[in-house]
Amino acid sequence: MTALLNPNMNLDGLVYFFAAIMLGPAILLAIIGALLLKKNKKAAKVFFILAAVYLIVSLGICGALLA
């Protein structure tokens, strides 16, 4: 039980995990949108909008958890 209450715990992995959840899918959607830009502009625009919306929502939720 004392291992759970140790004040010298290293929680860097948890911060990296939240950062990956916060930024990873938005970056992936933006890359997919950039790849589709020349072939299908409408689909690329949808991916860019999804990336922006995901980034705004995740920065609000995960950013509040990290703060």
C-alpha positions as CSV (number, residue, x, y, z in Angstrom):
1,M,0.0,0.0,0.0
2,T,2.9,2.4,0.7
3,A,4.0,2.0,-3.0
4,L,0.9,3.8,-4.1
5,L,1.4,6.7,-1.7
6,N,5.1,7.3,-2.4
7,P,5.8,11.0,-2.8
8,N,8.8,10.4,-5.0
9,M,6.9,8.7,-7.8
10,N,7.9,9.6,-11.4
11,L,4.8,10.4,-13.5
12,D,6.5,11.5,-16.7
13,G,5.0,8.6,-18.6
14,L,1.5,9.7,-17.7
15,V,2.2,13.2,-19.0
16,Y,3.6,11.7,-22.2
17,F,0.6,9.5,-22.5
18,F,-1.8,12.4,-22.2
19,A,0.3,14.5,-24.7
20,A,0.1,11.6,-27.2
21,I,-3.6,11.3,-26.8
22,M,-3.9,15.1,-27.1
23,L,-1.8,15.7,-30.2
24,G,-1.4,12.3,-31.9
25,P,-4.8,11.8,-33.7
26,A,-4.9,15.5,-34.7
27,I,-1.5,15.2,-36.4
28,L,-2.5,11.9,-38.0
29,L,-5.7,13.4,-39.4
30,A,-3.8,16.5,-40.7
31,I,-1.3,14.2,-42.5
32,I,-4.1,12.2,-44.1
33,G,-5.7,15.4,-45.2
34,A,-2.4,16.6,-46.7
35,L,-2.0,13.4,-48.6
36,L,-5.6,13.6,-50.0
37,L,-5.3,17.3,-50.9
38,K,-4.3,16.8,-54.6
39,K,-6.7,13.8,-55.3
40,N,-9.8,14.8,-53.4
41,K,-10.1,18.3,-52.1
42,K,-13.4,17.8,-50.4
43,A,-12.2,14.8,-48.4
44,A,-9.0,16.6,-47.5
45,K,-11.1,19.6,-46.2
46,V,-13.1,17.2,-44.0
47,F,-9.9,15.7,-42.5
48,F,-8.5,19.1,-41.8
49,I,-11.7,20.2,-40.1
50,L,-11.8,16.9,-38.1
51,A,-8.1,17.5,-37.1
52,A,-8.9,21.1,-35.9
53,V,-12.0,20.1,-34.0
54,Y,-10.2,17.1,-32.3
55,L,-7.3,19.4,-31.4
56,I,-9.6,22.0,-29.8
57,V,-11.5,19.4,-27.8
58,S,-8.5,17.5,-26.7
59,L,-6.6,20.6,-25.7
60,G,-9.6,21.5,-23.5
61,I,-10.1,18.2,-21.9
62,C,-6.5,16.8,-21.6
63,G,-5.1,20.3,-21.0
64,A,-7.5,20.6,-18.0
65,L,-6.3,17.2,-16.7
66,L,-2.6,18.2,-17.1
67,A,-3.0,21.6,-15.5
